[in-house]
Amino acid sequence: MANNKTGFTSSLGVVLAAAGSAVGLGNIWRFPYICGKYGGAACLVVYLAFVFLIGMVLLMTEFVIGRRSRHAPEKAFPTLCPKHPSWKWVGLFGMFSCFLILTIYLVISGWTVGYFWESLTGTLAAIPNDGFKEHFDAFASSTWKPVVFLIVFLVINLLVILGGVQKGIEKVSKLLMPILLILVLALCVRSLTLPGASKGLDYLFHPDFSLLNWEGILAILGQALFSLSVGMGTMIVYGSYIPNESNILKTATWITVCDVCIAVLAGIAIFPAVFAAGQSPAGGPGLVYQVLPLVFNSMGKVGMVFAILFFLLLSMAALTSSISLLETLTAWLSDRGMKRNRAALIVSVLVALLAIVAAYSFTGGPLSGITPGGKNLFDWIDRLTGAYLPPMGALATIIFLGWVMKREDIRDELSNHGTLRIAWFPVFYNILVRFLAPLALLVVLVAGIMGV
């Protein structure tokens, strides 16, 4: 599927595109909260171990499968193991997961773009300090606002995908990722100059091993595994675009470093400001759409600039991630023989329809009364994509690499056909791929099923 004309043109393009996929909404609001809640620096040490020893292994696994096969997930697995074509169902499962994740992403990204617009027009600055919860509830349950903004966001994604891999994804990633870094650094500088900002840094980085309990370790492991966009076929598609001369280990390392750095910097940008304003650091949508606007308003006129920059940053992080999801689904249909532009349009229409239904399922929305099992559609999809589908997909993928795919093919791909020295391969293959990573995924999956 991928060749010199359709793949990335350089290792830098791979790193920035894949790092953009990895750096998403979870990095901005979930990682810093987990870090602070479960022991600060103690949590960070454990996270780094998990993300480099397990998360990065999964990333390399998908890169190897993608580049070796040069196909999207459905064809990638049977291409590498023609004796067992039923492995294509793992690829199809990934596409199903990717579709549902993109649905959730569109809804949340629509909120983010909407809040960026409201910060730009001054609407947020005019809301009284005790009115942000009501404002968010009214926004999320509106019959038109979430839909309009999610469609605007989806159209931007579609335009990038229609531009192709090189002129679309790679070009946009090379533009957006440096801007994203500049924005988060600017927010860090401003946040650290606020009175009382040191409490936020203490929350993030003070080592407290008494808070590092089993629940925390599971949360850290889950964040490490899924912050790199593995388990849904995205990195298999991006792997199919990687040039033959690129070093997969170096590429995966740079992507992981970028992902971790942005997450840590996001915490430095957000939590000192939250503590300086005397607000709660609880993570999730409540922090982003209810607490932070209040924090920005407490800063006076400069808070309006702060709000604009923050929601621009969040919108860009959402965009770089959602581009990879839409590209994965587009590449899958293209790999089945459909013209690329038609595939992108069909996927966009279908995912938009489900996203609109999910957006309308919130309290007060037109479909809020439909709550099977006590959960609305959005909550059901969020639960599936957060606790079940990606770990199942990642577990099947790592089992394929460690126990089904030929060891010689893996070594050949990682060594760039024998041109690179890979003395680390026995440890990577025999310990990390075959045992440690599958065990970690199984633990996370079981914990999710049991509701731990």
N, C-alpha and C positions, 0 to 999 in steps of 0.2 A: 504493500500500500504506500509506504513512504520511500522516497528516493531523494536524490540531490535536488530535485525540483520542488518537491512538496514538503520536505523535512526542514528542520531548523538549519540555519546557515552556519552556526557557530556554537561552541560550548557555552558562551556567554548567553546566547539566546535561549538555550535549554535551561540554564540556571535561573534566569529571570522569569521565564514563562512558568516553570515548575514551582519556583519559589512563590510566584504570584498565586498559583493554585493553592499552595499550602498556607500562605498567609491570608487568613480570612477573618470572619466575624469572631470565631472562637478565640483567636489570638488576642483580640482587642478586649473582649469582656470576660472570657472564661479563664484563661491561663493566669492572669494576675490575681484574680479572686481565689483560685485554687492555691496559688503560691502563698498568699497571705493567710488563708484559712488554715492551711496544714503545715505551718512551721517556718514560713519565710525561706531563709537560706537553706534550711534543712530540706525543705520540699524541693528547692531548686537543684540541689545536688542529686537527689533521687531522680528528678525529672531528666536531668542531663544524661544520667546513666541509661535510663529507659529509652530516651529519644535516639541516642547514638548507637546503643547496642541492639535495640529491637526495632524502633521506628525506622531508622535508616536502613536496616536490613530488609524490611518490607519494601521500602522505596527502591532499593537496588534490585530486589526480586522482580518487581513490576517492570523496571527498566530493562532487565535482562530478557524477560519474556517478550516485551514489546519490540526491542531492537532485533532480537534473534529471529522473530517471526515476521516482522514488518507488517503486522496486521492489527486490527482492532480486536478486543477480547474474544468475541465469539469464534473467530477463525484462528486466533493466536494459539490457543491451547491445542486444538486438534492438529494444527500445522506442526507443532513441536512434538506431538505424540500421536501420530496417525493411526496407531494400532487401537487407540481408545478415543474415538471421535465424540463420545458422550461427554468429554470434558468441556465441550462447547457450552454446556448448560451453566458452567461456572461463569463463563463470559457473559451469557445472557442474564444471569442473576445479577452480575455487576451492572449491566445496563438498566435493569429494573431499579436497583438501588440508586444509581446515578439520576434517573428520572425523578424519583421521589425526593432526593436531596435537593435537586435543582428547584423543585416545586417549593420546598420550604425556604430555600435561599431567595427565591423571587419575592415571596411575601415579606420576609424580614428586610430585604434590600429595598423593597418599595417603601417601607416605613422609613428607612435610613435616607433615601433620596428625598422623601417628603419632608423630613426634619431638616435636611440640608437646605431645601427651598424655603422653609419657614424661618430658619436662622438667617438666610440671605435677605429675606424680605422684612425681617424684624418682628414677625409674628410671635416667635418664641420669647423674645425680649419683653413683649407686652403682657405675657401671662403672669398672674400673681404667683408668689412662691408656693402657695397651698393649692394651686390649680393644675399642676403638671400631671398628676395621676388621672384626673378627670379628662384632661386634654388628650392624653394618650388613649384612654378608653374610647373617647369620642372619635378620635382619628382612626383607630383600628376597627371600629364597628361602623364606620361611615360606608355608605353604599357606593361611593365613587372615589374617594381619595386613595385608599390602598390600591385599588384597581388601576387607576390612572398612572400612579407612580411606578407600580410594578411593570406595567406595559412599557413605560418610558425606559425603565432600566433594561427590560428584555430587548427592546429595539436597539439599544446601544450594544448589547451583547451580540445581537444578530449581525449588526453592521461589521463588527470586528471579525466574526466568523466568516462572513461573506468575503472579506478581504483575503482569506486564505491563511495558511500557516505562517508563511514568511512575511507577507505584507499586512496581515491582520494581527494574528496572535503575537508573533515575535516582535514586530514593530511596536505594537501597543505596550507590550510588556517592558521593552527597553525604555519606553517613555514613562510609563506609570510607576514602575518600581522605584526608580531614583526619586521621583516626586513624592511617593509615599514615604520614603525614608526621610526626605527633607522635612516633610510635614510633621512626622512623629518626633523628629529631633527639635523642631521649633516649639512644638507643644511641650516637650520635656523641659526646655529652657524656661519657658514661661511658668510652667507648673512648679518648678523647683524654686522660683523666686517669690512664691506666695508665702505669707506668714503662716507658720504652722505646718509647712510642707514636710518637715522632717518626720512627722508622725506617719505620713504615707510611706516614706522610705523604710521606716522601722517596721511597718506592717508587712511590707514586701520582703525585706531582707534580713530581719532579725532572726537568727536561728533559734528555734524552739522545738526541740525534738519531742517534747511531751505532746505536741499537737499532731505528730506524725503517726497516726493510728492506722489500722487496717483499712478503714473507709478512705482515708487520705491516700494511702498507697494505691488503692484501686482507682481513685479519681485521677491521680498523677499518671498511672500507667495508661488509662484510657485516653487521657489528653495526649500523651506521648505517641500512642499508636495512631491516632486519627488526626493529629494536627498536620500530617504530611500528605493528606488526600489519598491515602491508600485504602484498598478494600472495595473500590467501586469501579475499577478499570481505567480511571483517568490517567494514571501514570504508566499504564501499559500503552495507551494511545500516544502519550508524550514520548514514551520510550521508543516507539516505532518511528518517531521523527528525529531521534538523536543521530548525529553523524557517526559514521563508523570509526572515525579517528578520536572521538571523545572518550575520555577516561571515565567510566561509570562510577568508580569509587570517588574520584575527585568531584564529579558533578553532584553526586548524592550528598557528599560532605558539605559542599558549598550551599546547597539548597537547605539542608538541615540547620546549618549555622545561621543563614538568613532568617529562617522561620523562628528559631529561638531568639535571635537578637530583636526582631520586631516585636515579639511577644513581651520580652522584658522591657523594652523601651516603651511599649504601650502602657505597661504598669506604672512606669516612672512618670509618664505623661498624665495618667488618669488619677491615681490614688493620692498623690500629694495634694492635688486640687480638691478631691473629695474630702479629705481630712481637714484641709484648711478651711473648708466651708462648714465643717461640723456635721457632715452627712454620713450615712451608712455605706460601707464598702461592698454590700451584697452584690453579687454578680448577676448577669443575665439582662434581659430586656428592661427590667425595672431600673437597673443602674443607668443604662444608656439613654432611655427615653423619658425617665421620670426624675432621677437624681441628678444626672449631669446637667440638664438644662437649668435646673435650680442653681447648681454650682456656678454655671456660666453667668446667670443673672446676678449672682452675689458679687461678681467681679466689677460691676459697673459697665462703662462703655467698652472697655477692653474685652469684657466677657462675650460681647457679640462677635468680635473677631475670633475669639477662642472657639466659640460654638461653630462658626462657619468652617474654620480649619478642621475641627474635630469631625464634623459630619461629612466633610469632603474626604478626609482620611478614611473614615469608615466606609463611605460609598466606593472609594477606590479599592479598598481591601476586598469588599464584596464583589466588585466587578472582576478583579483579577482571578478570583476563585470561580465565579459563575461562568466565566469565559471557558475555563477548562472543562466544566461539566457539560456545557452546551456543545463544545468541540468533541467531547467523547461520544455523545449520542449521534452527532453529525457524522463522525468518522465511522461509527458502527454501520449506519445505513449506507454510507458511501462504499464501505467494504463489501456490502451486499449487492453492489451494482447500481445504486441510485446516484443520480447526479448530485454533487455536493451542495449546490445552492438550494435545490429542491429539498434535500434531506434536512438542511438547516431550517428552512421555512416550515416544514411539516412538524419537526420536533418543537419549534417555537410555538406553533399554534396549539399543539396538544398540551405542552407543559403550562402554557398560559391559561388554558381552560381549567386545568386542575388547580393551579395556583389561585385563580379567582374564586373557585369553590372553597378552597381552604381559607382564603382571606375572609370570606363571608361567614365562616363558621364561628367567629369570635362572638363573645357575649354582646348582644345588641345587634348583631349582624343578621341579614336575611335568613341564614341557615343555622343560626345559633341553637335552634331547638332540636337539631339532629345530633344526639349525643349517645351513640351506642356504647354501653359499658361505662357510661358516665364521662366520656371524653368526646370532644368535638373532633372534626376531621383533622384539623391542624395538629392537635395534640397526638392523635394516633400516628400520623405520618412522622412527626417529630420523634416520638418514642421508637418507632420502627427504625428510622435512620440513625438515631443516636445510640441505641443499645443493642440492636440485633443485626441489621443487614451488613454494615461495613465489617464488623468483626467476623461474621460468617464468610463473607467474600474474601477477606484477607487470610483467614485460616485455610480455606480451600486453595488459595493461590500459593501460599508458602508450602503447603503439603505437596502441591504439584511440582514446585521447584526442587524441594528436598528429596522427594520419594518417587517421582514419576519421570521428570525430565532427565535426560542423559547428563551425567556429571561432566563428561568431556565437553559437551556443548556449553555448559555453564562456564567452565574454565576458559574455553576458547573465547567466549563473549567478553568475559571480565578482563582477559589479557589482551583484548584487541587482536585476536588471532596469533597469540604468542609474542607480540611486540612489547608487552608490558610485563614487568616482574610482579608476581602476585604471591609472595611468600605467605601472606595472610589467608590465602584461600582455604587451607584445611580447617582453620578455626572458624572462618565465616561459614563454610558449608557444613562441616560435621557437628558443630556445636550450636551456632546461632540459627542457621536456617532449618536444620533437621529437628532441633529439640527446644532451644530456649524460646525462640519467637512463637512457634506453635503453642507451647505451654502457656506463654503470656496471653496469647489471644484466647485460648480456651478458658483461662481464668476470668478474663474480662467478659467473655460471652456468658459464662455460667453466672457470674455476678449480676450481669444485666437481666438475665432471665429470672433470677431469684429476687431481683429488686434490691440488691445490696447497695 
